[in-house]
Amino acid sequence: MARAALHFWEEPPISGEDGSGTIFFSGCPLRCVYCQNASIALGEAARAITVERLAAIMGELEAAGALNINCVTPTHFAPQIRAAVALAREQGMALPVLWNTGGYETVEAVRGNVGFVDAYLTDFKYADAALAARYSHAADYPEVALAALQTMVEVVGAPCYDEFRGQERLVSGVVVRHLMLPGALDNSKAVVRLLHERFGSDVRLSLMNQYTPVIAQAAAAGDRRAAAALAASPELATTVPDSEYEQLLDFADALGVEDYFWQEGGAAEESFIPAFDFTGV
């Protein structure tokens, strides 16, 4: 793990006013060249804990006022997390459990979460296989993520909310995030069209413009891996223009997507990236 704390920058019914009980796990199934959490994705910020400690952390987050337990990049620790959820519930933890994933999941893994995970906060990064290969070294991302998403919808159903301490709270269902990338408007439109036509209101979309060019910062600091990636994809050195983001929102509206999350200007700030300093671990 790298961090466990209240997090206030998720979608409104996830963070609310009190914060989401967010647990950041180290490691990731993907290797996105533009990763904004590279220190944990690569396992550079990591501290080993036991299942018992993880269950206790869930209880501590509930006591701190969290609206939910939000497991970030949890896939590769699925068996241990399921065991911790079961133990935490035995000890009285009663919050919904969210699986916050890059979307690169197997159908078997999603089915294995039944009874442990209440809701999914999942990415759908690419409809374009070539872009998935170029940026995330995963040409099969579109087909893998689509199969996983279909299974998520089957096992947890459409988004459902309750009122908790005067706040609307997601308690089950699927929120699908799409982070718009510089120069990739066509990919973003294809993602929105695919998800809307395939799932309609069975998922709630979250269209994000918070891409932060940390790859440029890393390259400038002497990171050879980042420098090589930036040389191959120089467009990643910039944020997404507001005009392109507005085009995406207009496209979603024209398709008839009625209820989705969107971000106002200034979202591409480092405040969305917490310090992975083992807080709460």
N, C-alpha and C positions, 0 to 999 in steps of 0.2 A: 504494500500500500504506500501511497504518497501523501494522502491528506484525507481527513474526515471532519467536515464542518458544515455549518449552515451556509447555503449558497443562494444568492438572491438574483441571479441573472438567467434563470431558466424562464420558460413561458409562464404567464401569469397564474394559471391554475396548478402549476407545479411548485413555483417558489412562493407565490402569494406575497403576503407582507411579512410572514414569519420566517421564511426560508425553507429550502429543501435540504433534507439530511443527506448530503452528498458525500459519497465514499469514492475516492479516486484510486483505482487499482493500477498498478504498474504493468507495462507491457500492452501490446495491441496486436490483433491479427493482421492488420494492414501496415503498410509502410508508405504513407502519403508523403510526398516530397515537401509539401507545404504545411505539414502538421504544426498546429499551434500549441500542442502539448508534447513536444518532442522529448522533453526530459523524462516524462513518464512512459511515453509510447516505446521508447528505446530501453526502458528499464534503468535509466541512469539515476532516477530518484525512486528508491524502493527500500522498504523495510519489511522484513518478514514478520508475520503475526500468526497466531493460531486461530482455528475456527472458534474457539471459546472467546478469544479476545474480540474477534469480529462480531460475534453475537452481542458482546457487552457494548461495543461501539454503537451498534444499532439502538440499544436501549438508552445509551447516553445521548444520542441525537434526538430520540423521542423526548427525553427529559428536558433537553434544551429548547424544545418547542417546534421541532421540525414537522412539516406537513406530511412527509413521506420519507422512505429510505430510497435513495437514488444511487444505484450502483453503476459507476462509470467505467467503461471498457472492462466489463466483468467476464467476458466469454470464456477466456482461458482458465478461469478459476470457478467455473460453474458448479462442479460438485461440492467444493468447499463452501461456496456462497449459499447454495441450497441447504447444506447442513447447518450453517450459521443462522439462516432465516428460521429454520425449524426450531433451533435451540432458543433463539430470541423470542419467538412466539410462545414457546413453553414458559419462558420467563416473564411473559406479560406484554411484550411489544405488540402493538395493535395497529401500526401504520401500514398503508399500502406500500408495496415494494415495486420500484420501477427498475427496468433493465435499460440502461442508457448505452446504446451500442452504435458502432459505425455501420451496422446493417449487414456486415459480411458474416452471416451466421448460417449454420446448417439447419435444415428442417428438423433433424433429430435433436439438435441442441435446444431448439425452441420448444419442441414437444416435451423435452426433459424438464423444462421449467414449470410445467403445469402443476399447480398447487403451491408454488413458491413465489411466482412473479405475477403481479396483478395488472401491470401496465407496461407498455414499451414506449420508450423515447428513442426512436431509431433514425439513423440517417438513411437517405437514399441519394448518394452522391452523383451517380452517373447513369444516364441512359445510353451513353456513347461508350462502347467497349474500347475503342482506340484511346479515348481520353482516360479511361480507367487504367489501361495498361501504362500510359505515359506518366500519369501522376501518382498512381497507387500500386503499380506493379501487379495488377489484378484484372486482366482482360475479361475474366468471367464475372466480374462484380455485378453487372446488370442482371444476369440470370440468377446468380446466387442470392442477391439481395431481394429480388422479386419473389423467389420461392420462399425465402424466409419471411418476408412481409405477409405473403398470403397465409402462411401458417400462424403468424402472430394474430392476424385478424380472426382466424378460425378459432383460436384457443382463448382469446380474451374479449372478443367482440368489439362492438363500436364504442367510441369514447363515452364514458359515464362519469358524472360529477356528483359531489355532495356539497353541502355547506358545512364547513368545519371551522369553528371559532370565528364565524362571521365571514369566512372567505370561501370562494368557489375552489374546490379541490378536485383534481383528476383522481379517480379511484380505480378505474379500469379502462382498457382500450389502448389505442395506438395513436401516438403523435409522430408524424414523419417529418423530420427536418431535412431541408435541402439548403446547403451553403452555396450561394452563388460564387463562382470563381471568375477572375478577370478574363475577359475575352471569350467566355463560355456561355453566352446568352442562349445560343441554340440548344446546347445541352440542357440548360435549365428549363427551357420551354418544353423540351421533349420529356423531361422528368415530370413536370406538372401535368402535361397531357396524359402521359402513361398512368400516373397515379389516380388522376381524376376519373379517367375512363374505366380503369380497372376496379377502383374501390369506392369512388364517390364519397358519401358521408360516413363510410365505415372507418375512415381514417381522418385525422385532422392534420392538415399541412401546416408547416412552419417554414416560411420562406425567409432566409437570412441573408443579410448583407454585411455581416461583421467580419468578413475575411480580412485578416491582418497579415501583412507580408513579413512575417517573422523570418522567413527564409532569407530575405535580403539582409536582415539584421545579423543573422547567423553567418552568412557569407562574409559580411564586412568584418566580423569578429574573427575570421580565420578558419571557419568550419569548412573543410574541403568538400565534404559531402554536400553541404548546402550550396557551395560555390559551383560545383559541377551541375547540380540540378538547376540552378538559376541560369547557368550558361545555356542549358538545353531548353529552358522554358522562361525566357526573360519577362514574359507577361506577368509572372507571379510576383514580380517586384512592386506591383501597384495594387491599390485597393480597387474595388468595383465601383465604376462611375455611378453616381446617383441616377443618371439618365437611363442606364441599362437596367438598373434595379426597378425603376418605375415602369419600364417596358415589360418586365417580367410580371409585375403586379397587374398591369393592364391586361396582359395575356391571360392571367388566371381569372380575372373578372370576366373577360370575354368568353372564356370557356364555361362559365357558370359556377366556378368554385365560390361558394357563398360564405364559408366560414373558415378562415385560416388566420394564422398569426403572421404578422409582418413587423419589421423593425423600422424605426424612424432614423433620420440622419444622425451620424456620429456614432453608429454602432461599432465601427471598426476601431475599438480602443482596447488597450491592454487590460482594462478593468475586468474584461470577461475572462481573463486568464489568471487564475489564483496562484498564490505562491505554494509550490509543492515542497513544503518545509516540514512535513510530518506532523502538522497540527492535528490533534485528535487521535493520533495513531497509538 
